[in-house]
Every structure is written in structure tokens, then in C-alpha cells.
Amino acid sequence: MKKFSFSMQKILDLREFEQKEAEAELGKANAEVARIQRELEAVAKSRASVTKDCDSCLENFSFYAQTEKYFIFLEQKQESLLKELAQAELVAEEKRAVVRKAMQNVKVLEKLKENKFAQWKKDRLQEEELAVDDVVSAAYN
């Protein structure tokens, strides 16, 4: 019996490779978003920690002035991180769209392969039935 072969297997392999590459790129983009979110959390924790320390040292004007400058620095850093986060989320969304498209391309070819395999199987069964019929007919005659 002839082995099943899908004529577009190389294209399917290429599209699966493209899908894996797109998923890897999406993973990198998501990692960048997570990194920025961790930095934002660190800024918030730092601000809370300094606020707590500042409450106990209101008598020291020098410390109070330094904390105000530090808060301004944290606000600027937070704004910068928020801009980075917005940009990173846009990049991640673009990568998600690429992954969705790659998955659709693979799914189309996989469905075509399944249909071709089902047709091939049906044809092989018909050939076997004809061969058996011929053997039975020859034995009967």
C-alpha cells in the first residue's frame, strides 16, 4: 500500500516554524511588559517605604527636603515607566496579532492535510475492497 504524503508538508513545516518564532517574540514582548510592571511596583514600594520613614522624621528639615526631591524623582521615573509600558503593550499586541495570523495559517494547512488524509484513506479502502473482490471472484470462477 502506498504511503500517505502531503504535497504541502514543507509549507506546513515552514508555517509551524513561523508560528513558533512568533510565539517566542510574543514571549519576549510579554516579558518586557512584566519587567516594566515589576519596576513600577518597586517604585510604589519605595515611595511607601520612604513615606513611612519620613513620618517619623518631620523634625529634620534636611531629610524632609531630600525626600521631596526623591518623590519628584520617583514621579518622573513612574511617568517614564508608564510611557514604556504603554509602548511595550502596543508591541505585545502587535506580536499577538502576528501569532494569531500564524496560527490561522497553520490551522488551514492542518485541516487541508486532514481532509487529504481522509480522502487517501477512503481511496485505499476502496482499492482493498476491489482487490478482495477480484480474489473472491477469481476463486469462485
C-alpha positions as CSV (number, residue, x, y, z in Angstrom):
1,M,0.0,0.0,0.0
2,K,1.2,3.4,-0.9
3,K,2.3,5.6,2.0
4,F,0.4,8.9,2.6
5,S,2.3,12.0,1.6
6,F,1.0,15.6,1.9
7,S,2.2,17.6,-1.0
8,M,2.3,20.8,1.0
9,Q,4.1,19.3,4.0
10,K,7.1,21.6,3.6
11,I,4.9,24.7,3.6
12,L,3.1,23.4,6.7
13,D,6.5,22.8,8.4
14,L,7.6,26.4,7.4
15,R,4.4,27.8,8.8
16,E,4.7,25.9,12.0
17,F,8.3,27.2,12.3
18,E,7.0,30.8,11.7
19,Q,4.3,30.2,14.4
20,K,6.9,29.1,16.9
21,E,9.1,32.1,16.1
22,A,6.1,34.4,16.5
23,E,5.3,32.8,19.9
24,A,8.9,33.3,21.0
25,E,8.7,37.0,20.0
26,L,5.4,37.4,21.9
27,G,7.0,35.8,24.9
28,K,9.8,38.4,24.8
29,A,7.3,41.2,24.5
30,N,5.3,39.9,27.4
31,A,8.5,39.5,29.5
32,E,9.3,43.2,28.8
33,V,5.8,44.2,29.9
34,A,6.2,42.2,33.1
35,R,9.6,43.7,33.7
36,I,8.2,47.2,33.4
37,Q,5.3,46.3,35.7
38,R,7.8,45.0,38.3
39,E,9.7,48.2,38.1
40,L,6.5,50.2,38.7
41,E,5.7,48.1,41.7
42,A,9.3,48.7,43.0
43,V,8.8,52.5,42.6
44,A,5.5,52.2,44.5
45,K,7.1,50.2,47.3
46,S,10.0,52.6,47.5
47,R,7.6,55.5,47.8
48,A,5.6,53.8,50.5
49,S,8.8,52.9,52.4
50,V,10.2,56.5,52.3
51,T,6.8,57.9,53.3
52,K,6.7,55.7,56.3
53,D,10.3,56.7,57.2
54,C,9.5,60.4,56.6
55,D,6.6,60.4,59.0
56,S,8.9,59.7,61.9
57,C,11.5,62.3,60.9
58,L,9.4,65.5,60.4
59,E,11.8,67.5,62.7
60,N,14.7,67.1,60.3
61,F,14.2,69.7,57.6
62,S,17.2,68.4,55.5
63,F,15.7,64.9,55.4
64,Y,12.3,66.3,54.5
65,A,13.8,68.3,51.6
66,Q,15.7,65.2,50.3
67,T,12.5,63.2,50.5
68,E,10.6,65.7,48.5
69,K,13.3,65.6,45.8
70,Y,13.2,61.8,45.9
71,F,9.5,61.9,45.5
72,I,9.9,64.1,42.4
73,F,12.4,61.7,41.0
74,L,10.1,58.7,41.7
75,E,7.2,60.5,39.9
76,Q,9.4,61.2,36.9
77,K,10.6,57.6,36.9
78,Q,7.0,56.4,37.2
79,E,5.9,58.6,34.3
80,S,8.8,57.3,32.2
81,L,7.9,53.7,33.1
82,L,4.2,54.2,32.2
83,K,5.2,55.5,28.8
84,E,7.5,52.5,28.3
85,L,4.7,50.2,29.5
86,A,2.2,51.7,27.0
87,Q,4.7,51.2,24.2
88,A,5.6,47.7,25.3
89,E,1.9,46.8,25.5
90,L,1.4,48.1,21.9
91,V,4.3,45.9,20.8
92,A,2.9,42.9,22.6
93,E,-0.5,43.4,21.0
94,E,1.2,43.6,17.5
95,K,3.0,40.3,18.4
96,R,-0.3,38.7,19.5
97,A,-1.8,39.6,16.1
98,V,1.2,38.0,14.3
99,V,0.8,34.9,16.4
100,R,-2.9,34.7,15.7
101,K,-2.3,35.0,12.0
102,A,0.4,32.4,12.1
103,M,-1.9,30.0,14.0
104,Q,-4.6,30.6,11.4
105,N,-2.2,29.8,8.6
106,V,-1.1,26.5,10.3
107,K,-4.7,25.6,11.1
108,V,-5.7,26.0,7.5
109,L,-3.0,23.7,6.3
110,E,-3.6,21.2,9.0
111,K,-7.2,21.0,8.1
112,L,-6.3,20.5,4.5
113,K,-3.9,17.8,5.5
114,E,-6.6,16.0,7.5
115,N,-9.0,16.2,4.6
116,K,-6.4,14.8,2.2
117,F,-5.6,12.0,4.6
118,A,-9.3,11.1,5.0
119,Q,-9.6,11.1,1.2
120,W,-6.4,9.0,0.8
121,K,-7.7,6.5,3.5
122,K,-11.1,6.2,1.7
123,D,-9.3,5.6,-1.6
124,R,-7.1,2.9,-0.1
125,L,-10.1,1.1,1.4
126,Q,-11.9,1.1,-2.0
127,E,-8.7,-0.3,-3.6
128,E,-8.5,-3.0,-1.0
129,E,-12.2,-3.9,-1.4
130,L,-11.7,-4.2,-5.2
131,A,-8.6,-6.4,-4.7
132,V,-10.6,-8.6,-2.3
133,D,-13.5,-8.8,-4.7
134,D,-11.1,-9.8,-7.6
135,V,-9.6,-12.5,-5.4
136,V,-13.0,-13.8,-4.4
137,S,-14.3,-13.6,-8.0
138,A,-11.3,-15.5,-9.3
139,A,-11.6,-18.2,-6.6
140,Y,-15.3,-18.6,-7.3
141,N,-14.8,-18.9,-11.1
